[in-house]
C-alpha cells in the first residue's frame, strides 16, 4: 500500500481561516465564514481559526470552545477547569453553572462583546506536540492526534506553518482505506 504523507491530507494555510493577533472575535467569526464559503463542500467544515502575527506566521489558534468560552468570561474564575474535565460528575458541572452564574447573560449584547474581545487574549498558543512535519506519514500523524485528544495539528515545512492536518480528514482517509480492503466475510 502507498505511503501517505501529511502534506497530501492537510488543508493549506491559504485555505484556512486566519486573522491577525489584533483582530477582534467579531472579525474572526467573519474570517471563519469566508473560509467556509471557499471550502469544497465534500470536505468537513473548519473548526478553528488560526491567529497570525504581523509577519503572517501562525502564533495561535481559536477553537470552537475558545470562542464560546470568550463570551462568558466567568469561566476564568473556575480553578477546576485547569484540570481534566473527564472526572467531573454531572452534579459538579451543574453546581459550577449555578455557583458562578454562568450563561446568565452571555448572549445579551453579543455583538458588542465580540467586538471588544481580541483574539490574542483568547487564542491557544500551540505547544511542541501540536505540530507535525509535512513529510510525516499518516501513521506518524495519528499518534499525536490520539494521545493529545486533538482535533488538528499544525503542519510545518521547516519552521513555518504551511497547513492544518484535521482529525476529520485523517479519519476520512482511514475509512477510505478500510473500504478499499477486500475482505471475505465468514459467517459462523
FIKOLZA-1660 file (N, C-alpha, C; in steps of 0.1 Angstrom, whole numbers, plus 5000, padded with zeros to 4 digits):
% residues 188
   i   px   py   pz ch aa at
   1 5008 4988 5000  A  X  N
   1 5000 5000 5000  A  X CA
   1 5009 5012 5000  A  X  C
   2 5005 5023 4993  A  X  N
   2 5012 5035 4991  A  X CA
   2 5013 5042 5005  A  X  C
   3 5025 5048 5008  A  X  N
   3 5027 5056 5019  A  X CA
   3 5020 5070 5018  A  X  C
   4 5012 5074 5027  A  X  N
   4 5005 5086 5027  A  X CA
   4 5012 5096 5036  A  X  C
   5 5015 5108 5031  A  X  N
   5 5022 5118 5039  A  X CA
   5 5012 5129 5043  A  X  C
   6 5015 5136 5054  A  X  N
   6 5007 5146 5059  A  X CA
   6 5004 5157 5049  A  X  C
   7 5014 5161 5041  A  X  N
   7 5011 5171 5031  A  X CA
   7 5000 5168 5021  A  X  C
   8 4997 5155 5019  A  X  N
   8 4987 5151 5010  A  X CA
   8 4973 5153 5016  A  X  C
   9 4972 5153 5029  A  X  N
   9 4959 5154 5036  A  X CA
   9 4956 5168 5042  A  X  C
  10 4967 5176 5044  A  X  N
  10 4965 5188 5051  A  X CA
  10 4957 5198 5043  A  X  C
  11 4951 5208 5050  A  X  N
  11 4944 5219 5044  A  X CA
  11 4955 5230 5043  A  X  C
  12 4959 5235 5031  A  X  N
  12 4969 5245 5031  A  X CA
  12 4965 5258 5039  A  X  C
  13 4975 5264 5044  A  X  N
  13 4973 5276 5052  A  X CA
  13 4964 5286 5045  A  X  C
  14 4966 5288 5032  A  X  N
  14 4959 5298 5024  A  X CA
  14 4944 5295 5023  A  X  C
  15 4940 5282 5026  A  X  N
  15 4926 5278 5026  A  X CA
  15 4919 5278 5039  A  X  C
  16 4927 5281 5049  A  X  N
  16 4922 5280 5063  A  X CA
  16 4919 5294 5068  A  X  C
  17 4909 5296 5077  A  X  N
  17 4905 5309 5082  A  X CA
  17 4917 5314 5091  A  X  C
  18 4921 5327 5088  A  X  N
  18 4931 5333 5096  A  X CA
  18 4927 5347 5099  A  X  C
  19 4933 5352 5110  A  X  N
  19 4931 5366 5114  A  X CA
  19 4944 5370 5121  A  X  C
  20 4947 5383 5121  A  X  N
  20 4959 5388 5128  A  X CA
  20 4956 5389 5143  A  X  C
  21 4967 5389 5151  A  X  N
  21 4966 5389 5165  A  X CA
  21 4957 5401 5171  A  X  C
  22 4957 5412 5164  A  X  N
  22 4950 5423 5170  A  X CA
  22 4935 5424 5165  A  X  C
  23 4931 5414 5157  A  X  N
  23 4917 5413 5153  A  X CA
  23 4908 5410 5165  A  X  C
  24 4895 5413 5163  A  X  N
  24 4885 5410 5173  A  X CA
  24 4878 5397 5170  A  X  C
  25 4871 5392 5180  A  X  N
  25 4864 5380 5178  A  X CA
  25 4853 5381 5167  A  X  C
  26 4848 5393 5166  A  X  N
  26 4838 5396 5156  A  X CA
  26 4844 5394 5142  A  X  C
  27 4856 5399 5140  A  X  N
  27 4863 5397 5127  A  X CA
  27 4867 5383 5125  A  X  C
  28 4870 5376 5136  A  X  N
  28 4874 5362 5134  A  X CA
  28 4862 5353 5129  A  X  C
  29 4850 5357 5134  A  X  N
  29 4838 5349 5130  A  X CA
  29 4836 5351 5115  A  X  C
  30 4838 5363 5110  A  X  N
  30 4836 5366 5096  A  X CA
  30 4847 5359 5088  A  X  C
  31 4859 5358 5093  A  X  N
  31 4870 5350 5086  A  X CA
  31 4866 5336 5085  A  X  C
  32 4861 5330 5095  A  X  N
  32 4856 5316 5095  A  X CA
  32 4846 5314 5085  A  X  C
  33 4836 5323 5084  A  X  N
  33 4825 5322 5074  A  X CA
  33 4831 5323 5060  A  X  C
  34 4840 5332 5057  A  X  N
  34 4845 5334 5044  A  X CA
  34 4853 5321 5040  A  X  C
  35 4861 5315 5049  A  X  N
  35 4868 5303 5046  A  X CA
  35 4859 5291 5043  A  X  C
  36 4848 5291 5050  A  X  N
  36 4838 5280 5048  A  X CA
  36 4832 5281 5034  A  X  C
  37 4829 5293 5030  A  X  N
  37 4823 5295 5017  A  X CA
  37 4832 5291 5005  A  X  C
  38 4846 5292 5007  A  X  N
  38 4855 5288 4997  A  X CA
  38 4858 5273 4998  A  X  C
  39 4855 5266 5009  A  X  N
  39 4858 5252 5011  A  X CA
  39 4850 5243 5002  A  X  C
  40 4857 5233 4997  A  X  N
  40 4850 5223 4989  A  X CA
  40 4839 5216 4997  A  X  C
  41 4827 5216 4992  A  X  N
  41 4816 5210 5000  A  X CA
  41 4818 5196 5004  A  X  C
  42 4826 5189 4997  A  X  N
  42 4829 5174 5001  A  X CA
  42 4837 5173 5014  A  X  C
  43 4844 5184 5018  A  X  N
  43 4852 5183 5029  A  X CA
  43 4845 5188 5042  A  X  C
  44 4850 5184 5053  A  X  N
  44 4844 5188 5066  A  X CA
  44 4846 5203 5068  A  X  C
  45 4838 5209 5076  A  X  N
  45 4839 5223 5079  A  X CA
  45 4851 5226 5088  A  X  C
  46 4857 5238 5087  A  X  N
  46 4868 5241 5096  A  X CA
  46 4862 5243 5110  A  X  C
  47 4870 5239 5120  A  X  N
  47 4866 5240 5134  A  X CA
  47 4875 5249 5143  A  X  C
  48 4883 5257 5136  A  X  N
  48 4892 5266 5143  A  X CA
  48 4896 5278 5134  A  X  C
  49 4902 5288 5140  A  X  N
  49 4907 5300 5133  A  X CA
  49 4921 5301 5137  A  X  C
  50 4930 5303 5127  A  X  N
  50 4944 5305 5131  A  X CA
  50 4947 5319 5133  A  X  C
  51 4956 5322 5142  A  X  N
  51 4960 5336 5145  A  X CA
  51 4974 5338 5140  A  X  C
  52 4976 5349 5133  A  X  N
  52 4989 5353 5126  A  X CA
  52 4995 5365 5133  A  X  C
  53 5008 5365 5133  A  X  N
  53 5015 5377 5138  A  X CA
  53 5016 5387 5126  A  X  C
  54 5023 5398 5128  A  X  N
  54 5024 5408 5118  A  X CA
  54 5032 5404 5106  A  X  C
  55 5040 5393 5107  A  X  N
  55 5048 5387 5096  A  X CA
  55 5040 5376 5089  A  X  C
  56 5028 5373 5093  A  X  N
  56 5020 5363 5087  A  X CA
  56 5023 5349 5092  A  X  C
  57 5030 5348 5104  A  X  N
  57 5033 5335 5109  A  X CA
  57 5023 5331 5120  A  X  C
  58 5019 5318 5120  A  X  N
  58 5009 5313 5130  A  X CA
  58 5015 5314 5144  A  X  C
  59 5007 5321 5152  A  X  N
  59 5011 5322 5167  A  X CA
  59 5001 5315 5176  A  X  C
  60 4989 5313 5171  A  X  N
  60 4979 5307 5179  A  X CA
  60 4967 5302 5171  A  X  C
  61 4957 5296 5179  A  X  N
  61 4946 5290 5173  A  X CA
  61 4934 5293 5182  A  X  C
  62 4922 5295 5176  A  X  N
  62 4910 5297 5184  A  X CA
  62 4901 5286 5179  A  X  C
  63 4898 5277 5188  A  X  N
  63 4889 5265 5186  A  X CA
  63 4874 5270 5189  A  X  C
  64 4865 5262 5185  A  X  N
  64 4851 5265 5189  A  X CA
  64 4849 5268 5203  A  X  C
  65 4855 5259 5212  A  X  N
  65 4853 5261 5226  A  X CA
  65 4859 5274 5231  A  X  C
  66 4870 5278 5225  A  X  N
  66 4876 5291 5229  A  X CA
  66 4867 5302 5226  A  X  C
  67 4861 5301 5214  A  X  N
  67 4851 5312 5210  A  X CA
  67 4840 5313 5220  A  X  C
  68 4834 5302 5223  A  X  N
  68 4822 5302 5233  A  X CA
  68 4827 5306 5247  A  X  C
  69 4838 5301 5251  A  X  N
  69 4843 5305 5265  A  X CA
  69 4846 5320 5266  A  X  C
  70 4850 5326 5255  A  X  N
  70 4854 5340 5255  A  X CA
  70 4841 5349 5257  A  X  C
  71 4830 5344 5254  A  X  N
  71 4817 5351 5255  A  X CA
  71 4812 5351 5270  A  X  C
  72 4818 5341 5278  A  X  N
  72 4814 5340 5292  A  X CA
  72 4827 5341 5300  A  X  C
  73 4832 5353 5303  A  X  N
  73 4845 5355 5310  A  X CA
  73 4845 5349 5324  A  X  C
  74 4834 5346 5330  A  X  N
  74 4835 5340 5343  A  X CA
  74 4841 5326 5344  A  X  C
  75 4843 5320 5332  A  X  N
  75 4850 5307 5332  A  X CA
  75 4864 5308 5337  A  X  C
  76 4870 5320 5336  A  X  N
  76 4883 5322 5341  A  X CA
  76 4884 5321 5356  A  X  C
  77 4873 5322 5363  A  X  N
  77 4872 5321 5377  A  X CA
  77 4872 5307 5382  A  X  C
  78 4870 5297 5373  A  X  N
  78 4868 5283 5378  A  X CA
  78 4882 5276 5377  A  X  C
  79 4888 5275 5389  A  X  N
  79 4901 5269 5390  A  X CA
  79 4901 5254 5385  A  X  C
  80 4890 5247 5387  A  X  N
  80 4890 5233 5383  A  X CA
  80 4891 5231 5368  A  X  C
  81 4888 5241 5360  A  X  N
  81 4889 5239 5345  A  X CA
  81 4904 5237 5341  A  X  C
  82 4913 5240 5349  A  X  N
  82 4927 5238 5346  A  X CA
  82 4930 5223 5346  A  X  C
  83 4922 5215 5352  A  X  N
  83 4924 5200 5353  A  X CA
  83 4915 5193 5343  A  X  C
  84 4917 5180 5342  A  X  N
  84 4910 5172 5333  A  X CA
  84 4895 5172 5337  A  X  C
  85 4886 5175 5327  A  X  N
  85 4872 5175 5330  A  X CA
  85 4865 5162 5329  A  X  C
  86 4872 5152 5325  A  X  N
  86 4866 5139 5323  A  X CA
  86 4862 5133 5337  A  X  C
  87 4868 5138 5347  A  X  N
  87 4864 5132 5361  A  X CA
  87 4853 5140 5367  A  X  C
  88 4848 5150 5361  A  X  N
  88 4837 5158 5366  A  X CA
  88 4824 5150 5366  A  X  C
  89 4816 5151 5376  A  X  N
  89 4803 5145 5376  A  X CA
  89 4793 5155 5370  A  X  C
  90 4781 5150 5365  A  X  N
  90 4771 5159 5360  A  X CA
  90 4767 5169 5371  A  X  C
  91 4766 5164 5384  A  X  N
  91 4762 5172 5395  A  X CA
  91 4772 5184 5397  A  X  C
  92 4785 5181 5396  A  X  N
  92 4796 5191 5398  A  X CA
  92 4794 5201 5387  A  X  C
  93 4793 5197 5375  A  X  N
  93 4792 5206 5363  A  X CA
  93 4780 5215 5365  A  X  C
  94 4769 5210 5370  A  X  N
  94 4757 5218 5372  A  X CA
  94 4759 5228 5383  A  X  C
  95 4766 5223 5394  A  X  N
  95 4769 5232 5405  A  X CA
  95 4778 5244 5401  A  X  C
  96 4787 5242 5392  A  X  N
  96 4796 5253 5387  A  X CA
  96 4788 5263 5379  A  X  C
  97 4778 5258 5372  A  X  N
  97 4769 5267 5364  A  X CA
  97 4762 5276 5373  A  X  C
  98 4757 5271 5384  A  X  N
  98 4749 5279 5394  A  X CA
  98 4759 5288 5402  A  X  C
  99 4769 5282 5407  A  X  N
  99 4779 5289 5416  A  X CA
  99 4784 5301 5410  A  X  C
 100 4788 5300 5397  A  X  N
 100 4795 5311 5390  A  X CA
 100 4785 5319 5382  A  X  C
 101 4772 5315 5382  A  X  N
 101 4762 5322 5374  A  X CA
 101 4766 5323 5360  A  X  C
 102 4770 5311 5354  A  X  N
 102 4775 5311 5341  A  X CA
 102 4763 5311 5331  A  X  C
 103 4765 5318 5320  A  X  N
 103 4755 5319 5309  A  X CA
 103 4742 5325 5314  A  X  C
 104 4743 5334 5324  A  X  N
 104 4731 5341 5328  A  X CA
 104 4728 5352 5318  A  X  C
 105 4738 5359 5313  A  X  N
 105 4736 5370 5303  A  X CA
 105 4746 5370 5293  A  X  C
 106 4753 5359 5289  A  X  N
 106 4764 5360 5279  A  X CA
 106 4759 5363 5265  A  X  C
 107 4747 5360 5262  A  X  N
 107 4742 5363 5248  A  X CA
 107 4736 5377 5247  A  X  C
 108 4734 5383 5258  A  X  N
 108 4729 5397 5258  A  X CA
 108 4740 5406 5252  A  X  C
 109 4737 5414 5242  A  X  N
 109 4747 5423 5237  A  X CA
 109 4759 5415 5231  A  X  C
 110 4756 5404 5224  A  X  N
 110 4767 5395 5219  A  X CA
 110 4776 5403 5209  A  X  C
 111 4770 5411 5201  A  X  N
 111 4777 5418 5190  A  X CA
 111 4788 5427 5197  A  X  C
 112 4784 5435 5207  A  X  N
 112 4793 5444 5213  A  X CA
 112 4804 5436 5220  A  X  C
 113 4801 5425 5227  A  X  N
 113 4811 5416 5233  A  X CA
 113 4821 5411 5223  A  X  C
 114 4816 5406 5212  A  X  N
 114 4825 5401 5202  A  X CA
 114 4834 5411 5196  A  X  C
 115 4830 5424 5195  A  X  N
 115 4838 5435 5190  A  X CA
 115 4849 5439 5200  A  X  C
 116 4847 5436 5213  A  X  N
 116 4856 5441 5223  A  X CA
 116 4867 5430 5226  A  X  C
 117 4864 5418 5223  A  X  N
 117 4873 5407 5226  A  X CA
 117 4884 5406 5215  A  X  C
 118 4896 5406 5219  A  X  N
 118 4907 5405 5209  A  X CA
 118 4912 5390 5209  A  X  C
 119 4914 5385 5197  A  X  N
 119 4918 5371 5195  A  X CA
 119 4931 5368 5203  A  X  C
 120 4940 5377 5204  A  X  N
 120 4953 5374 5211  A  X CA
 120 4950 5371 5226  A  X  C
 121 4939 5376 5231  A  X  N
 121 4936 5374 5245  A  X CA
 121 4929 5360 5248  A  X  C
 122 4924 5354 5237  A  X  N
 122 4916 5341 5239  A  X CA
 122 4922 5330 5232  A  X  C
 123 4932 5333 5223  A  X  N
 123 4938 5322 5215  A  X CA
 123 4946 5312 5223  A  X  C
 124 4947 5300 5218  A  X  N
 124 4955 5290 5224  A  X CA
 124 4968 5290 5217  A  X  C
 125 4979 5291 5224  A  X  N
 125 4993 5290 5218  A  X CA
 125 4997 5276 5218  A  X  C
 126 4999 5271 5206  A  X  N
 126 5002 5257 5204  A  X CA
 126 5016 5253 5210  A  X  C
 127 5016 5241 5217  A  X  N
 127 5028 5236 5222  A  X CA
 127 5035 5227 5212  A  X  C
 128 5047 5222 5215  A  X  N
 128 5055 5214 5206  A  X CA
 128 5048 5202 5200  A  X  C
 129 5039 5196 5208  A  X  N
 129 5032 5183 5204  A  X CA
 129 5021 5186 5195  A  X  C
 130 5018 5199 5192  A  X  N
 130 5007 5202 5183  A  X CA
 130 5011 5206 5169  A  X  C
 131 5024 5203 5166  A  X  N
 131 5030 5205 5153  A  X CA
 131 5034 5192 5147  A  X  C
 132 5034 5191 5134  A  X  N
 132 5039 5179 5127  A  X CA
 132 5045 5183 5114  A  X  C
 133 5056 5176 5110  A  X  N
 133 5062 5179 5097  A  X CA
 133 5054 5175 5086  A  X  C
 134 5054 5182 5075  A  X  N
 134 5046 5179 5063  A  X CA
 134 5051 5165 5057  A  X  C
 135 5063 5161 5059  A  X  N
 135 5068 5148 5054  A  X CA
 135 5065 5136 5063  A  X  C
 136 5059 5139 5074  A  X  N
 136 5055 5127 5083  A  X CA
 136 5045 5119 5076  A  X  C
 137 5044 5106 5080  A  X  N
 137 5034 5097 5074  A  X CA
 137 5021 5098 5081  A  X  C
 138 5011 5092 5075  A  X  N
 138 4998 5092 5081  A  X CA
 138 4999 5085 5095  A  X  C
 139 5006 5074 5096  A  X  N
 139 5007 5067 5108  A  X CA
 139 5014 5075 5119  A  X  C
 140 5024 5083 5115  A  X  N
 140 5031 5092 5125  A  X CA
 140 5021 5103 5130  A  X  C
 141 5012 5107 5121  A  X  N
 141 5003 5118 5125  A  X CA
 141 4991 5113 5134  A  X  C
 142 4987 5101 5132  A  X  N
 142 4976 5095 5141  A  X CA
 142 4980 5096 5155  A  X  C
 143 4992 5092 5159  A  X  N
 143 4996 5091 5173  A  X CA
 143 4994 5104 5181  A  X  C
 144 5000 5115 5176  A  X  N
 144 4998 5127 5184  A  X CA
 144 4983 5132 5184  A  X  C
 145 4975 5129 5174  A  X  N
 145 4961 5132 5174  A  X CA
 145 4954 5124 5186  A  X  C
 146 4957 5112 5187  A  X  N
 146 4951 5103 5197  A  X CA
 146 4956 5107 5211  A  X  C
 147 4969 5107 5213  A  X  N
 147 4975 5109 5226  A  X CA
 147 4971 5123 5231  A  X  C
 148 4971 5133 5222  A  X  N
 148 4967 5147 5227  A  X CA
 148 4953 5150 5226  A  X  C
 149 4944 5140 5222  A  X  N
 149 4930 5142 5220  A  X CA
 149 4927 5155 5212  A  X  C
 150 4934 5156 5201  A  X  N
 150 4934 5168 5193  A  X CA
 150 4925 5167 5181  A  X  C
 151 4919 5179 5177  A  X  N
 151 4911 5180 5165  A  X CA
 151 4919 5183 5153  A  X  C
 152 4932 5188 5155  A  X  N
 152 4940 5191 5144  A  X CA
 152 4955 5192 5149  A  X  C
 153 4964 5192 5139  A  X  N
 153 4978 5195 5141  A  X CA
 153 4982 5206 5131  A  X  C
 154 4991 5215 5135  A  X  N
 154 4997 5224 5126  A  X CA
 154 5008 5218 5118  A  X  C
 155 5008 5219 5105  A  X  N
 155 5018 5213 5097  A  X CA
 155 5029 5223 5093  A  X  C
 156 5041 5218 5095  A  X  N
 156 5053 5227 5093  A  X CA
 156 5061 5222 5081  A  X  C
 157 5067 5231 5075  A  X  N
 157 5078 5229 5065  A  X CA
 157 5089 5237 5071  A  X  C
 158 5099 5230 5076  A  X  N
 158 5110 5237 5084  A  X CA
 158 5104 5243 5096  A  X  C
 159 5105 5256 5098  A  X  N
 159 5099 5263 5109  A  X CA
 159 5087 5271 5106  A  X  C
 160 5081 5269 5094  A  X  N
 160 5070 5277 5090  A  X CA
 160 5057 5268 5089  A  X  C
 161 5046 5272 5095  A  X  N
 161 5034 5265 5094  A  X CA
 161 5028 5267 5079  A  X  C
 162 5025 5256 5073  A  X  N
 162 5021 5256 5059  A  X CA
 162 5006 5251 5057  A  X  C
 163 5001 5245 5068  A  X  N
 163 4988 5239 5067  A  X CA
 163 4983 5234 5080  A  X  C
 164 4971 5228 5080  A  X  N
 164 4965 5222 5091  A  X CA
 164 4961 5207 5088  A  X  C
 165 4965 5198 5096  A  X  N
 165 4960 5184 5094  A  X CA
 165 4949 5182 5104  A  X  C
 166 4937 5180 5098  A  X  N
 166 4925 5179 5107  A  X CA
 166 4922 5164 5109  A  X  C
 167 4917 5162 5121  A  X  N
 167 4913 5148 5125  A  X CA
 167 4902 5143 5115  A  X  C
 168 4893 5151 5112  A  X  N
 168 4882 5147 5102  A  X CA
 168 4888 5142 5089  A  X  C
 169 4898 5148 5084  A  X  N
 169 4904 5144 5071  A  X CA
 169 4912 5131 5073  A  X  C
 170 4919 5129 5085  A  X  N
 170 4926 5117 5088  A  X CA
 170 4916 5105 5088  A  X  C
 171 4905 5107 5096  A  X  N
 171 4895 5097 5097  A  X CA
 171 4889 5093 5084  A  X  C
 172 4886 5104 5076  A  X  N
 172 4880 5101 5063  A  X CA
 172 4890 5093 5054  A  X  C
 173 4903 5096 5055  A  X  N
 173 4913 5088 5047  A  X CA
 173 4914 5074 5052  A  X  C
 174 4914 5072 5065  A  X  N
 174 4915 5058 5071  A  X CA
 174 4902 5050 5067  A  X  C
 175 4891 5056 5067  A  X  N
 175 4878 5049 5064  A  X CA
 175 4878 5046 5049  A  X  C
 176 4884 5055 5041  A  X  N
 176 4885 5052 5026  A  X CA
 176 4894 5040 5024  A  X  C
 177 4905 5039 5032  A  X  N
 177 4914 5028 5031  A  X CA
 177 4907 5015 5035  A  X  C
 178 4899 5016 5046  A  X  N
 178 4892 5004 5051  A  X CA
 178 4882 4999 5040  A  X  C
 179 4875 5008 5034  A  X  N
 179 4865 5004 5024  A  X CA
 179 4871 4998 5012  A  X  C
 180 4884 5001 5009  A  X  N
 180 4891 4996 4997  A  X CA
 180 4896 4982 4999  A  X  C
 181 4896 4977 5012  A  X  N
 181 4900 4964 5015  A  X CA
 181 4891 4953 5010  A  X  C
 182 4896 4943 5005  A  X  N
 182 4888 4931 5000  A  X CA
 182 4889 4921 5011  A  X  C
 183 4878 4920 5019  A  X  N
 183 4878 4911 5030  A  X CA
 183 4866 4902 5027  A  X  C
 184 4868 4889 5028  A  X  N
 184 4858 4879 5026  A  X CA
 184 4852 4877 5040  A  X  C
 185 4839 4879 5041  A  X  N
 185 4832 4877 5054  A  X CA
 185 4830 4862 5056  A  X  C
 186 4832 4859 5069  A  X  N
 186 4829 4845 5072  A  X CA
 186 4818 4845 5083  A  X  C
 187 4809 4837 5080  A  X  N
 187 4797 4836 5090  A  X CA
 187 4799 4823 5097  A  X  C
 188 4797 4824 5110  A  X  N
 188 4799 4812 5119  A  X CA
 188 4786 4806 5122  A  X  C
% end
